[in-house]
Amino acid sequence: MSRTKERVYSDIAIPPGKMLLDTIKALSISLDELARRMDLPTQELTSIIEGKKEITAGTAIKLEDVLGTPAHIWLNLERGYRLNRLKIRHIYH
C-alpha cells in the first residue's frame, strides 16, 4: 500500500514589510525617522512595506543596525514571502 503526502500551503503571502511596519509602530518610530536613520528615501521603505520592493542584503543590514532585528531574519522573511507568492501563483493559476 502506497501513501502520498498531502502538502499544505498558505493561500496568502504576507510581505516582510508588514513585520517592519509592526516593528516601527511598536518602537514608536515614524517611517520618515526610520528612513532618515537608514539613509534611505522614505518611498523605498514604503515600497518594501507594500511588498513592491525586495529587502536586499544591504537594506537588511541597515534594518539590523537601526532596529536591532538580525539581518538574516529580514532576508529569510523576504525569501519566504517571494517563494510563497510563486507557490500561490503556481497552485491557483
N, C-alpha and C positions, 0 to 999 in steps of 0.2 A: 504494500500500500504506500502510495506516494503522497506526501503532503507538500503543499505550496504555502509559502509565507505571503500573507497579505500585507502590503506596505501601506502605511498611513502617512499622509502628507497634509500639512496645513493648507487650507484654501485661501489664506491671506498671507501677504508678505509685509512685514512691518519694517519700515526703514529705520536704520540706526539713528537717524535724526530725531526720531520720537524719544529715544533714550536721552539724546543730547538735550532736547527741549525740556524733558522732565528734570534732568540734572541741573540745568541752569536755573530753572524755576525753584528747585529745592535749595539752591545756593543763593537765591535772590540776586542773580547776575542777569543784567539785560543782555539781549543779543548784541546790541551795539557795544556794550562793555566787553563782552567776550571777543568780539571781532577786533576791538582795539588791542586787547591783551595778546591776541594771537597774531596781530599784524596782518589781518585778512580783511577784505571787503565784507561788509555785513551781508551783501547779496549772495556771496559764496556760501556763507553759513545758512542763509535762508534756503538756498538750493539743496544743501545737504539735508536740512530738516524736512524738506518736501520730498526727498528721495530722488531728486533730479540729478544730483551730483554725487559722485562716489567720495567716500572718505579715503584719501590716499595715505600712504605711509607718512609723508611729511605732515599732513594735517593731523593724523593720529598722534604724532609726537608732540605737536603743538597743543592738542587737547590734553594729553598727559601732563605737559608742563603747567598748563593753566588750571585744569580741573582735578588732576591727581589720578584719574582713571587710566590704568596702563594702556599704552598704545595698542598692544595686541588684542585687548578687549574690543576696541573700536574697529580694528581690522577684521576680527572674527565676526562681529555683528554685521559689518558691511558685506563680507563674503557670504554669510548665511542669508542675508536679505537678497542679494543678487541671485544666488543659487535657487532660493525658494521661488523667486519670480519666474525663473526659467522653467522650473518644475510645474508651476501653475499653468503657464502658457502651454507646455507640452501636454499636460493631462487634460486641460479643459478646452483646448482649441484645435 
